[in-house]
Amino acid sequence: MMNFKKGLAALAGIVAVGALASPSYAQGSGVRISAQRAQALHECSVRAARYPQYLWGNQEIYTYRACMAEHGQPE
């Protein structure tokens, strides 16, 4: 019975560490982006939204990538 408790405690510890490393935990990191990048992200997302993947296949991502390149921004 003692081994079961140790295993259960180890599993609980692993789950706790995994929860702290989840993407939702990193959202509050306070990363700042420039106004130019924010504008490019918005404009390119709107432009790419005209081509949903379920209708147009890869056209959505190609449009987004081309738009970001026009603005001189990385994807």
Secondary structure, 3 states (H helix, E strand, C coil): CHHHHHHHHHHHHHHHHHHHCCHHHHHHHCCCCCHHHHHHHHHHHHHHCCCCHHHHCCHHHHHHHHHHHHCCCCC
